[in-house]
Amino acid sequence: MANTSVYTGADGSITLSVPSGAEGEAADAIINENELISVGRATGVRVEVHTDLKAFHELGQRFPTQLRPGNVSISGSIGRAFINGALLKLLLGEGANSRPAGAFIQPAFNITLLLANPATDGVQNTVTLHDVKLANWVYEIPEDQFVMEKVGFMAASLTVQDEG
C-alpha cells in the first residue's frame, strides 16, 4: 500500500550512522564525540537526485524519439542552528584541528531522514543516503537573525522505504 500521508518539517528527524571502512571509522569518532547521532536544530534540509538524461532527436522531428538515462548524482544541503564544529569536522576530518602533514581521510557517513506524522500511527517515510561526504560548509552570522551553519553534501546512493 502506498503512503499517502502529508508531512511538515515538524514530522521529521535526521540521524547519522557510519558505513564500514576507514572513512566510516573517521566519521564514527566525530559523531560520537559530538553526540551527533541525532542531528538537532536542523532546518532547510534538501535532497536532490539528478539523472543525466540524453534526448535523441531524429532529423525532421521536433520532439525526442528516445530519452536515455545517464549518470545519477545525489546531493543536497542541511542548515543547522546548533554550532559546535561537528559538521566542519565531518567535512575536514583531522584537517579541522590542525594542518595535516600529508593526505588525510575525509569521513563518510549515512544520513537517515525519517518523516512520521503522530496522527497516523505506523505510517512513515524513510530516505537513507549512503556514503555521504560533505562538499562545503558555510557559517553565517547575520546582524539580527540566528547564527546558522549550512553544509552541502553528496551521496553515493540512497534507499527509500514507505511504511503503512
C-alpha positions as CSV (number, residue, x, y, z in Angstrom):
1,M,0.0,0.0,0.0
2,A,1.4,3.4,-0.9
3,N,2.0,6.0,1.7
4,T,-0.4,8.9,1.2
5,S,0.3,10.9,4.4
6,V,1.1,14.6,4.3
7,Y,4.1,15.8,6.3
8,T,5.6,19.0,7.6
9,G,9.1,19.6,8.8
10,A,7.9,19.2,12.4
11,D,7.3,15.5,11.5
12,G,10.9,14.9,10.5
13,S,14.1,13.7,12.2
14,I,17.7,13.2,11.0
15,T,20.0,10.5,12.2
16,L,23.6,9.7,11.2
17,S,25.2,6.3,11.1
18,V,28.5,5.0,9.8
19,P,29.4,2.6,7.0
20,S,32.3,0.1,7.4
21,G,35.8,1.1,6.4
22,A,38.4,3.8,7.3
23,E,36.1,6.7,6.2
24,G,33.3,5.3,8.4
25,E,35.6,5.0,11.4
26,A,36.8,8.6,10.9
27,A,33.1,9.7,10.9
28,D,32.2,7.5,13.9
29,A,34.8,9.2,16.1
30,I,33.4,12.6,15.3
31,I,29.8,11.6,15.6
32,N,30.3,10.0,19.0
33,E,32.5,12.8,20.3
34,N,29.8,15.4,19.4
35,E,26.8,13.3,20.2
36,L,25.6,13.8,16.6
37,I,23.7,10.5,16.1
38,S,20.5,12.5,16.1
39,V,21.0,15.9,14.3
40,G,19.2,18.7,16.2
41,R,18.3,22.3,15.3
42,A,18.2,21.4,11.6
43,T,16.3,23.4,9.1
44,G,16.0,23.6,5.3
45,V,17.0,20.0,4.5
46,R,17.2,19.5,0.8
47,V,18.0,16.3,-1.2
48,E,18.3,16.4,-5.0
49,V,18.6,13.4,-7.3
50,H,19.7,14.2,-10.8
51,T,19.9,11.9,-13.8
52,D,21.9,12.9,-16.8
53,L,19.1,12.3,-19.4
54,K,20.1,12.3,-23.0
55,A,17.5,13.2,-25.6
56,F,17.9,11.6,-29.1
57,H,16.4,13.8,-31.8
58,E,15.9,12.5,-35.4
59,L,16.2,14.8,-38.3
60,G,12.9,16.4,-39.1
61,Q,11.5,15.7,-35.6
62,R,11.0,18.4,-33.0
63,F,10.3,16.1,-30.1
64,P,12.9,13.5,-29.0
65,T,12.5,9.9,-30.3
66,Q,14.0,8.5,-27.1
67,L,15.2,9.6,-23.7
68,R,18.3,7.6,-22.5
69,P,19.2,7.6,-18.8
70,G,22.7,8.7,-17.9
71,N,24.7,9.1,-14.7
72,V,22.9,9.6,-11.4
73,S,24.1,12.1,-8.8
74,I,22.7,12.7,-5.4
75,S,23.4,15.9,-3.5
76,G,21.7,18.3,-1.0
77,S,22.1,20.6,1.9
78,I,21.3,20.9,5.6
79,G,21.1,24.1,7.6
80,R,21.7,24.0,11.3
81,A,21.4,26.5,14.2
82,F,23.5,24.5,16.7
83,I,27.1,25.5,16.1
84,N,29.7,23.2,17.7
85,G,32.1,22.4,14.9
86,A,30.9,18.8,14.4
87,L,29.8,19.3,10.8
88,L,33.1,21.1,9.9
89,K,35.0,18.2,11.4
90,L,32.9,15.8,9.3
91,L,33.9,17.8,6.2
92,L,37.7,18.1,7.0
93,G,38.3,15.1,9.2
94,E,41.6,15.5,11.1
95,G,42.2,18.7,9.0
96,A,39.7,20.6,11.2
97,N,42.0,20.6,14.2
98,S,45.4,21.2,12.6
99,R,47.0,21.2,9.2
100,P,48.0,17.5,8.5
101,A,51.4,16.9,7.1
102,G,50.0,14.9,4.1
103,A,46.9,13.3,2.7
104,F,44.1,12.5,5.2
105,I,40.8,10.6,5.2
106,Q,37.6,12.5,4.6
107,P,34.9,11.0,6.8
108,A,31.9,9.3,5.2
109,F,28.6,8.5,6.9
110,N,24.9,7.7,6.2
111,I,22.1,10.2,6.7
112,T,18.6,8.8,7.5
113,L,15.7,11.3,7.0
114,L,12.5,10.0,8.8
115,L,9.1,11.5,8.4
116,A,6.4,10.3,10.7
117,N,3.1,12.1,11.4
118,P,2.0,11.4,15.1
119,A,-1.7,11.5,14.0
120,T,-1.2,8.5,11.7
121,D,0.3,5.7,13.8
122,G,2.6,3.3,12.0
123,V,2.9,5.4,8.8
124,Q,6.3,6.8,8.0
125,N,8.6,7.6,5.1
126,T,12.4,6.9,5.4
127,V,15.1,8.1,3.0
128,T,18.6,6.9,3.7
129,L,21.6,8.5,2.0
130,H,24.6,6.2,1.9
131,D,28.3,7.0,1.9
132,V,27.7,10.7,2.3
133,K,30.6,13.2,2.2
134,L,30.3,16.9,2.9
135,A,31.3,19.1,0.0
136,N,31.1,22.5,1.6
137,W,30.4,24.4,4.8
138,V,29.0,27.9,5.3
139,Y,29.0,29.8,8.5
140,E,26.7,32.8,8.6
141,I,26.5,35.4,11.4
142,P,23.7,37.9,10.5
143,E,23.1,41.1,12.3
144,D,19.8,40.3,13.9
145,Q,18.9,36.6,13.0
146,F,20.0,33.3,14.3
147,V,23.6,32.2,13.6
148,M,23.5,29.3,11.1
149,E,25.8,26.9,9.5
150,K,24.9,25.1,6.3
151,V,26.6,22.1,4.7
152,G,26.3,20.8,1.2
153,F,26.8,17.1,0.6
154,M,26.9,14.4,-2.0
155,A,25.9,10.7,-1.5
156,A,26.9,7.6,-3.4
157,S,23.4,6.1,-3.3
158,L,20.0,6.2,-1.5
159,T,17.3,3.9,-0.4
160,V,13.6,4.7,0.2
161,Q,11.2,2.9,2.5
162,D,7.5,3.7,3.0
163,E,5.6,2.0,5.8
164,G,1.9,2.0,6.4
